[in-house]
Amino acid sequence: MVFQKSPDGGWGWMIVLVSFFTQFLCYGSPLAVGVLYLEWLDIFGEGKGKTAWVGSLASGVGLLASPVCSTCVSAFGARSVTIFSGFIVAGGLMMSSFAPNIYFLLCSYGIIVGLGCGLLYTATVTITCQYFDKRRGLALGLISTGSSVGLFIYAALQRELIQLYGLDGCLLIVGALSLNILACGSLMRPLQPCASTIPEKPILDKIPDQYLIYNEQEKIVYDKKVLEKTSNEGRGANTVPCSDFKQDSLLTKNGQLSSGPRERDTYRKKAVEQTYFCKQFAKKKWNLYLDYWEETLGLFKNKVFSSLFIAIFFFDIGGFPPSLLMEDIARSANIDEEDCVIPLISIMGIMTAIGKLVLGILADFEWINILYLYVLTLIMTALALVLIPFAQSYITLAILSGVLGFLTGNWSIFPYVTTRTVGIEKLTHAYGILMFFAGLGNSLGPPIVGWFYDWTKSYDIAFYFSGLCVLFGGLLLLVAALPCWNSSNNCSQPDKPLPSLYSYKVSSSA
């Protein structure tokens, strides 16, 4: 189906507004789950590693299920998926208020809310891309700040609600607020398909031969062979049952006599045609699956792409836990809550929004190598993580939270990095694979840090480990992106382009 040309404005700005509020409402609580994490530790008395699974699943499940989310949006549209997902997020949050144990929370908050957020993210990005072409980068940047602003506001909001109404009341109110996603979804008016005139003859007659699922001449030969075989088998039977003869001579619905043998031949011909079609369709689907896996293996032959998926995996293992555990880090450092004027998670949220905008602007400068810029953010993140154990006051933790939040804004340039690595033709396929590994890192990072604390009763070793993980990924990506490595260790050609070498040619459909 061909849609209208992207208007790059008009109702598209309303789409940006409602997409912003959709991400604000759905991601506010899961990203600010660090405030709830402290309450769950006190209520259920489980280890920090096990309790951290709740928040990590809420952020990781949506990324892990990104292929399913994309399929749902393609099949049912962004508006329907947004309204349906609004019920999922609200229901998961309200169910979590009645959680009797941590295992119930893993399902209600971790999986249900996480899956709803993944569906909403895909829906908002998809419909925004449909409405914008020339201003697509600006539109995507605006809606992506919704989650960061949500983190900034929900961290303080949930803390205040817990003091006034308790944890159960907080989750019920937050779940009720998320029902406003339904109103946002109702405003996501899809673009109408282009108007087309009624064809004068059946559309199948207008399809070019190269787009048919099978060749017509091959089908005719196949039909003749099968019909000859069936007719020879029919001649071998000299006797025809009387009941069959009577059935062949029955009156049709219009009162005319039907010819039994002719109907049987027609039926056989249709059966042969359908059988051949099914065989060819199954063969074509199998070839598509083979092409998909061949294309996937081809991506991993790219040194930079292989290093990139390792880097994003280790970055999420080490870089995501502070957004979940920073409040508990402050409590472990014996910092009074009264000294925390602004929640540390709120500081991370607002700085993440600023980081997305600033890094996105820097990525547009031609003299800046986007891949090296991304590597720089990874190395600086590693240094900030290693410094967390040395922070023993609210001021130092607030500064580190702001730095980590700003560097986490490198998510805004990650699609540019992926495009530079594999080319625009392979962007969708490669980005889905990378998001899967990012979701895996999000799911594993906080529990690993929590297990380190349960084992050592300190966050020191945990964040040394996190910093080393991010540093390893950044250095590996840097080495893979060096020109001398890309040119088969031929350092005599330093001016050779960087990962643009790994772009793929589009195969002709002739």
C-alpha positions as CSV (number, residue, x, y, z in Angstrom):
1,M,0.0,0.0,0.0
2,V,1.4,3.4,-1.0
3,F,0.7,6.3,1.4
4,Q,0.4,10.0,0.7
5,K,3.6,12.1,0.6
6,S,4.9,13.0,4.1
7,P,3.4,16.4,4.9
8,D,6.5,17.5,7.1
9,G,4.1,19.6,9.1
10,G,0.4,20.2,9.6
11,W,-1.1,17.4,11.6
12,G,2.4,15.9,11.8
13,W,3.2,18.3,14.6
14,M,0.2,17.0,16.5
15,I,1.6,13.5,16.0
16,V,4.9,14.7,17.5
17,L,3.1,16.2,20.5
18,V,1.0,13.1,21.2
19,S,4.0,10.8,20.6
20,F,6.0,12.9,23.1
21,F,3.3,12.5,25.8
22,T,3.0,8.8,24.9
23,Q,6.6,8.2,25.7
24,F,6.4,10.5,28.7
25,L,3.5,8.5,30.2
26,C,4.7,5.0,29.4
27,Y,8.4,5.3,30.1
28,G,8.2,7.7,33.1
29,S,7.7,5.0,35.7
30,P,9.9,2.2,34.3
31,L,12.9,4.6,33.8
32,A,12.3,6.1,37.3
33,V,11.9,2.6,38.8
34,G,14.9,3.3,41.1
35,V,12.5,5.0,43.6
36,L,10.3,2.0,43.6
37,Y,13.3,-0.3,43.9
38,L,14.1,1.0,47.4
39,E,10.5,0.2,48.5
40,W,10.5,-3.3,47.1
41,L,13.8,-4.0,48.9
42,D,12.2,-3.0,52.2
43,I,8.9,-4.7,51.6
44,F,9.9,-8.1,50.2
45,G,13.3,-8.4,51.8
46,E,14.9,-10.1,48.8
47,G,18.4,-9.7,47.6
48,K,19.3,-6.7,45.5
49,G,20.2,-8.9,42.5
50,K,16.8,-10.6,42.4
51,T,14.9,-7.3,43.1
52,A,16.8,-5.5,40.3
53,W,15.4,-8.0,37.8
54,V,12.0,-6.1,38.0
55,G,13.4,-2.8,36.6
56,S,15.8,-4.4,34.2
57,L,13.0,-6.5,32.6
58,A,10.8,-3.4,32.3
59,S,13.5,-1.8,30.1
60,G,14.9,-4.8,28.4
61,V,11.7,-6.8,27.3
62,G,10.6,-4.1,24.9
63,L,14.0,-4.2,23.1
64,L,14.1,-8.0,23.1
65,A,10.7,-8.1,21.6
66,S,11.3,-5.4,19.0
67,P,10.8,-7.7,16.0
68,V,7.3,-8.7,17.4
69,C,6.5,-5.1,18.1
70,S,7.4,-4.0,14.5
71,T,5.2,-6.8,13.1
72,C,2.2,-5.7,15.2
73,V,2.5,-2.1,14.1
74,S,2.9,-3.1,10.5
75,A,-0.2,-5.4,10.7
76,F,-2.6,-3.3,12.8
77,G,-1.3,0.3,12.5
78,A,0.1,2.7,15.0
79,R,-3.2,4.0,16.4
80,S,-4.6,0.5,17.2
81,V,-1.3,-0.6,18.8
82,T,-1.1,2.6,20.9
83,I,-4.6,2.2,22.3
84,F,-4.1,-1.5,23.0
85,S,-0.7,-0.9,24.6
86,G,-2.1,1.8,26.8
87,F,-4.4,-0.8,28.4
88,I,-1.4,-3.1,28.8
89,V,0.8,-0.5,30.6
90,A,-2.0,0.7,32.8
91,G,-3.0,-2.8,33.7
92,G,0.5,-3.9,34.5
93,L,1.1,-0.9,36.8
94,M,-2.2,-1.4,38.6
95,M,-1.6,-5.2,39.0
96,S,1.8,-4.4,40.5
97,S,0.1,-2.6,43.4
98,F,-1.4,-5.9,44.5
99,A,1.9,-7.9,44.1
100,P,2.3,-10.4,47.0
101,N,5.9,-11.2,46.2
102,I,8.8,-10.4,43.9
103,Y,7.9,-13.1,41.4
104,F,4.5,-11.5,40.7
105,L,6.3,-8.2,40.1
106,L,8.6,-9.8,37.6
107,C,5.5,-10.7,35.5
108,S,3.2,-7.7,36.1
109,Y,5.8,-4.8,36.1
110,G,8.8,-6.4,34.4
111,I,7.2,-8.3,31.4
112,I,3.7,-6.8,31.0
113,V,4.7,-3.1,31.4
114,G,8.0,-3.7,29.5
115,L,6.2,-5.3,26.5
116,G,3.7,-2.4,26.5
117,C,6.5,0.2,26.4
118,G,8.2,-1.6,23.5
119,L,5.0,-1.6,21.5
120,L,4.4,2.1,22.2
121,Y,7.9,3.1,21.3
122,T,7.7,1.3,18.0
123,A,4.3,2.8,17.2
124,T,5.3,6.4,18.0
125,V,8.5,6.1,16.0
126,T,6.7,4.5,13.0
127,I,3.9,7.0,12.7
128,T,6.4,10.0,13.1
129,C,8.5,8.6,10.3
130,Q,5.4,8.4,8.1
131,Y,4.5,12.1,8.7
132,F,8.0,13.5,8.3
133,D,10.7,13.2,5.7
134,K,12.9,16.3,5.5
135,R,12.4,17.1,9.2
136,R,12.4,13.5,10.4
137,G,15.5,13.9,12.5
138,L,14.1,16.9,14.4
139,A,10.7,15.1,14.9
140,L,12.4,12.0,16.2
141,G,14.6,14.0,18.5
142,L,11.6,15.8,20.0
143,I,9.6,12.7,20.7
144,S,12.6,10.9,22.2
145,T,13.0,13.5,24.8
146,G,9.6,12.5,26.2
147,S,11.1,9.5,28.0
148,S,13.8,11.6,29.5
149,V,11.4,14.3,30.7
150,G,9.2,11.5,32.1
151,L,12.2,10.2,34.0
152,F,12.9,13.7,35.4
153,I,9.3,14.2,36.6
154,Y,8.3,10.7,37.6
155,A,11.2,10.3,39.9
156,A,10.1,13.1,42.1
157,L,6.4,12.3,41.6
158,Q,6.6,8.7,42.6
159,R,8.6,9.6,45.7
160,E,6.0,12.1,46.7
161,L,3.1,9.7,46.0
162,I,4.8,7.0,48.1
163,Q,5.0,9.4,51.1
164,L,1.3,10.4,50.7
165,Y,-0.4,7.2,49.7
166,G,2.1,4.4,50.1
167,L,3.6,2.2,47.4
168,D,0.3,0.6,46.5
169,G,-1.5,3.9,46.1
170,C,1.5,5.3,44.1
171,L,1.3,2.4,41.5
172,L,-2.5,2.8,41.2
173,I,-2.3,6.5,40.5
174,V,0.6,6.1,38.1
175,G,-1.4,3.4,36.3
176,A,-4.4,5.7,36.1
177,L,-2.2,8.4,34.6
178,S,-1.0,6.1,31.9
179,L,-4.6,5.7,30.7
180,N,-4.1,9.1,29.1
181,I,-2.2,7.1,26.4
182,L,-5.6,6.1,25.0
183,A,-6.4,9.8,24.3
184,C,-3.0,10.2,22.6
185,G,-3.5,7.1,20.5
186,S,-6.9,8.3,19.3
187,L,-5.2,11.4,17.8
188,M,-2.7,9.3,15.8
189,R,-4.6,9.7,12.5
190,P,-2.9,7.4,9.9
191,L,-2.0,8.7,6.5
192,Q,-4.6,7.8,3.9
193,P,-3.4,5.6,0.9
194,C,-3.1,7.4,-2.4
195,A,-6.3,7.5,-4.5
196,S,-6.3,5.1,-7.4
197,T,-8.8,4.5,-10.2
198,I,-10.6,1.2,-10.6
199,P,-8.7,-1.1,-12.9
200,E,-10.4,-2.0,-16.1
201,K,-9.3,-5.6,-15.9
202,P,-8.4,-7.9,-13.1
203,I,-5.3,-6.8,-11.3
204,L,-3.7,-10.2,-11.7
205,D,-3.6,-9.6,-15.5
206,K,-1.5,-6.5,-14.9
207,I,1.2,-8.0,-12.8
208,P,4.5,-8.3,-14.7
209,D,5.9,-11.8,-15.2
210,Q,8.9,-11.2,-13.0
211,Y,6.7,-10.5,-10.0
212,L,4.6,-13.7,-10.4
213,I,5.3,-16.4,-7.8
214,Y,5.7,-19.0,-10.5
215,N,6.2,-19.1,-14.3
216,E,3.0,-19.7,-16.3
217,Q,4.6,-22.0,-18.9
218,E,6.1,-24.2,-16.1
219,K,2.6,-24.4,-14.6
220,I,1.0,-25.5,-17.9
221,V,3.5,-28.3,-18.3
222,Y,3.0,-29.4,-14.7
223,D,-0.8,-29.3,-15.2
224,K,-0.6,-31.5,-18.4
225,K,1.6,-34.1,-16.7
226,V,-0.8,-34.4,-13.7
227,L,-3.9,-34.4,-15.8
228,E,-2.5,-37.1,-18.1
229,K,-1.7,-39.2,-15.0
230,T,-5.1,-38.8,-13.5
231,S,-6.9,-39.5,-16.8
232,N,-4.9,-42.7,-17.3
233,E,-5.8,-43.8,-13.8
234,G,-9.4,-43.0,-14.6
235,R,-9.4,-45.2,-17.8
236,G,-8.1,-48.1,-15.8
237,A,-11.3,-48.2,-13.9
238,N,-13.9,-49.7,-16.3
239,T,-16.8,-49.6,-13.9
240,V,-18.3,-46.5,-12.5
241,P,-20.5,-46.8,-9.4
242,C,-24.2,-46.0,-10.0
243,S,-24.3,-43.6,-7.1
244,D,-21.5,-41.5,-8.7
245,F,-23.3,-41.4,-12.0
246,K,-26.5,-40.2,-10.4
247,Q,-24.6,-37.5,-8.5
248,D,-23.0,-36.3,-11.8
249,S,-26.4,-35.9,-13.4
250,L,-28.1,-33.9,-10.7
251,L,-29.6,-30.6,-11.5
252,T,-27.6,-27.6,-10.7
253,K,-28.8,-24.6,-8.7
254,N,-29.9,-22.8,-12.0
255,G,-31.9,-25.9,-13.2
256,Q,-29.4,-26.9,-15.8
257,L,-27.8,-30.3,-16.1
258,S,-24.2,-30.5,-15.0
259,S,-21.7,-32.5,-16.8
260,G,-20.1,-34.9,-14.3
261,P,-16.8,-35.7,-16.1
262,R,-16.2,-32.0,-17.0
263,E,-16.8,-30.9,-13.4
264,R,-14.4,-33.5,-12.2
265,D,-11.8,-32.3,-14.7
266,T,-12.3,-28.8,-13.6
267,Y,-12.0,-29.8,-10.0
268,R,-8.8,-31.8,-10.7
269,K,-7.3,-28.8,-12.6
270,K,-8.0,-26.5,-9.7
271,A,-6.6,-28.9,-7.3
272,V,-3.5,-29.3,-9.4
273,E,-3.1,-25.5,-9.7
274,Q,-3.5,-25.0,-5.9
275,T,-1.1,-27.8,-5.1
276,Y,1.5,-26.3,-7.5
277,F,0.9,-22.8,-6.0
278,C,1.4,-24.1,-2.5
279,K,4.6,-25.8,-3.4
280,Q,6.0,-22.7,-5.1
281,F,4.9,-20.5,-2.3
282,A,6.5,-22.7,0.3
283,K,9.7,-22.8,-1.8
284,K,9.7,-19.0,-2.1
285,K,9.2,-18.6,1.7
286,W,12.0,-21.0,2.4
287,N,14.3,-19.1,0.0
288,L,13.4,-15.9,1.8
289,Y,14.4,-17.4,5.1
290,L,17.6,-18.6,3.7
291,D,18.2,-15.1,2.3
292,Y,17.5,-13.6,5.7
293,W,20.1,-15.8,7.5
294,E,22.6,-15.3,4.7
295,E,22.1,-11.5,5.1
296,T,22.5,-11.8,8.8
297,L,25.8,-13.8,8.5
298,G,26.9,-11.2,6.0
299,L,26.4,-8.4,8.5
300,F,28.6,-10.2,11.1
301,K,31.4,-10.5,8.5
302,N,31.7,-6.7,8.9
303,K,34.4,-6.1,11.6
304,V,32.9,-2.8,12.7
305,F,29.4,-4.3,13.0
306,S,30.6,-7.3,15.0
307,S,32.4,-4.9,17.3
308,L,29.4,-2.6,17.5
309,F,27.0,-5.3,18.8
310,I,29.6,-6.3,21.4
311,A,30.0,-2.6,22.4
312,I,26.3,-2.0,22.7
313,F,25.8,-5.2,24.7
314,F,28.6,-4.3,27.2
315,F,27.5,-0.7,27.3
316,D,24.1,-1.6,28.5
317,I,25.4,-4.1,31.0
318,G,27.6,-1.4,32.6
319,G,25.9,1.9,31.7
320,F,22.2,1.1,32.5
321,P,22.5,0.1,36.2
322,P,23.1,3.6,37.6
323,S,19.7,4.8,36.3
324,L,18.1,2.0,38.4
325,L,20.4,1.9,41.4
326,M,21.6,5.5,42.0
327,E,19.2,6.1,44.8
328,D,20.3,3.0,46.6
329,I,23.9,4.0,46.0
330,A,23.2,7.2,47.9
331,R,21.6,5.4,50.7
332,S,24.5,2.9,50.9
333,A,26.9,5.9,51.2
334,N,24.9,7.1,54.3
335,I,23.5,10.2,52.5
336,D,20.3,11.4,54.2
337,E,17.3,11.8,52.0
338,E,16.9,15.4,53.3
339,D,20.2,16.2,51.6
340,C,19.0,15.0,48.3
341,V,17.3,18.2,47.1
342,I,16.6,16.8,43.7
343,P,16.5,13.0,43.2
344,L,19.6,11.7,41.5
345,I,17.5,9.9,38.9
346,S,15.8,13.1,38.0
347,I,19.1,14.7,37.3
348,M,20.0,11.8,35.1
349,G,16.7,12.2,33.2
350,I,17.0,15.9,32.4
351,M,20.7,15.5,31.4
352,T,19.8,12.6,29.1
353,A,17.4,14.9,27.3
354,I,20.1,17.5,26.9
355,G,22.6,14.9,25.8
356,K,20.3,13.6,23.1
357,L,19.9,17.1,21.6
358,V,23.5,18.2,21.9
359,L,25.0,14.9,20.5
360,G,22.3,14.9,17.8
361,I,23.4,18.4,16.7
362,L,27.1,17.4,16.8
363,A,26.4,14.4,14.6
364,D,25.2,16.7,11.8
365,F,28.6,18.5,11.4
366,E,30.5,17.1,8.5
367,W,33.9,17.5,10.2
368,I,32.9,15.2,13.1
369,N,33.3,11.5,12.7
370,I,30.1,10.1,14.2
371,L,31.7,6.7,15.0
372,Y,34.6,8.3,16.9
373,L,32.1,10.5,18.7
374,Y,30.2,7.4,19.8
375,V,33.4,5.7,21.0
376,L,34.3,8.8,23.0
377,T,31.0,8.7,24.8
378,L,31.7,5.0,25.7
379,I,35.1,5.7,27.1
380,M,33.9,8.7,29.2
381,T,31.0,6.6,30.5
382,A,33.5,4.0,31.6
383,L,35.5,6.6,33.5
384,A,32.4,8.0,35.2
385,L,31.4,4.5,36.3
386,V,34.8,3.9,37.9
387,L,34.5,7.1,39.9
388,I,31.2,6.2,41.5
389,P,32.7,4.3,44.4
390,F,34.8,7.4,45.3
391,A,31.7,9.6,45.6
392,Q,30.7,10.0,49.2
393,S,28.6,13.1,49.1
394,Y,25.4,14.2,47.4
395,I,27.2,16.8,45.3
396,T,29.7,14.4,43.8
397,L,26.9,11.8,43.1
398,A,24.8,14.5,41.5
399,I,27.7,15.6,39.2
400,L,28.4,12.0,38.2
401,S,24.6,11.4,37.7
402,G,24.5,14.4,35.3
403,V,27.6,13.3,33.4
404,L,26.2,9.7,33.0
405,G,22.9,11.1,32.0
406,F,24.4,13.3,29.3
407,L,26.5,10.5,27.9
408,T,23.5,8.1,27.9
409,G,22.1,10.5,25.4
410,N,24.3,8.8,22.8
411,W,21.2,6.7,22.0
412,S,20.2,9.6,19.7
413,I,23.2,9.1,17.5
414,F,23.2,5.3,17.5
415,P,21.0,5.0,14.4
416,Y,23.5,7.3,12.6
417,V,26.4,5.0,13.8
418,T,24.5,1.9,12.5
419,T,23.9,3.6,9.1
420,R,27.6,4.6,8.8
421,T,28.6,1.0,9.6
422,V,26.3,-1.1,7.3
423,G,24.7,1.4,4.9
424,I,21.2,2.7,4.6
425,E,20.1,-0.5,2.7
426,K,20.8,-2.7,5.7
427,L,19.8,-0.3,8.4
428,T,16.5,-1.9,9.4
429,H,17.9,-5.4,9.6
430,A,21.1,-4.4,11.4
431,Y,19.3,-2.1,13.9
432,G,16.9,-4.9,14.9
433,I,19.8,-7.2,15.7
434,L,21.6,-4.5,17.7
435,M,18.4,-3.6,19.7
436,F,18.1,-7.3,20.6
437,F,21.6,-7.2,22.2
438,A,20.9,-3.9,23.8
439,G,17.8,-5.4,25.4
440,L,19.8,-8.3,26.6
441,G,22.3,-6.0,28.2
442,N,19.6,-4.0,29.9
443,S,18.1,-7.1,31.3
444,L,21.4,-8.5,32.7
445,G,23.1,-5.3,33.9
446,P,21.2,-4.4,37.1
447,P,21.0,-8.0,38.4
448,I,24.7,-8.5,37.9
449,V,25.5,-5.3,39.9
450,G,23.0,-6.3,42.5
451,W,24.6,-9.8,42.8
452,F,28.0,-8.1,43.3
453,Y,26.6,-6.1,46.2
454,D,25.0,-9.2,47.7
455,W,28.3,-11.0,47.5
456,T,30.7,-8.1,48.7
457,K,28.2,-5.9,50.6
458,S,29.6,-3.0,48.6
459,Y,29.0,-1.4,45.2
460,D,32.7,-0.7,44.7
461,I,33.6,-3.9,42.8
462,A,30.3,-3.8,41.0
463,F,31.0,-0.5,39.4
464,Y,34.7,-1.3,38.7
465,F,33.3,-4.2,36.8
466,S,30.7,-2.0,35.0
467,G,33.4,0.5,34.0
468,L,35.6,-2.2,32.6
469,C,32.7,-3.7,30.6
470,V,32.0,-0.3,28.9
471,L,35.7,0.4,28.4
472,F,36.2,-3.0,26.7
473,G,33.4,-2.4,24.3
474,G,34.6,1.2,23.5
475,L,38.2,0.2,22.9
476,L,37.1,-2.9,20.8
477,L,35.0,-0.6,18.6
478,L,37.8,1.9,18.3
479,V,40.3,-0.7,17.1
480,A,37.8,-2.1,14.6
481,A,37.1,1.4,13.2
482,L,40.8,2.4,12.7
483,P,41.6,2.9,9.0
484,C,44.7,0.7,9.1
485,W,42.6,-2.2,10.5
486,N,39.8,-1.7,7.9
487,S,42.3,-1.7,5.0
488,S,43.7,-5.1,6.0
489,N,46.3,-3.7,8.3
490,N,47.7,-1.5,5.5
491,C,48.5,1.7,7.4
492,S,50.0,3.4,4.3
493,Q,46.5,4.6,3.3
494,P,45.3,6.7,6.2
495,D,42.9,8.7,4.1
496,K,40.8,5.7,3.1
497,P,37.2,6.2,4.3
498,L,36.0,4.7,7.5
499,P,33.2,2.2,7.9
500,S,31.4,3.5,4.8
501,L,33.5,0.7,3.1
502,Y,30.9,-1.7,4.5
503,S,27.9,-0.4,2.6
504,Y,26.1,-3.0,0.5
505,K,24.9,-2.8,-3.0
506,V,21.2,-3.2,-3.8
507,S,20.7,-6.3,-6.0
508,S,18.7,-5.6,-9.1
509,S,15.3,-7.2,-9.5
510,A,15.6,-7.7,-13.2
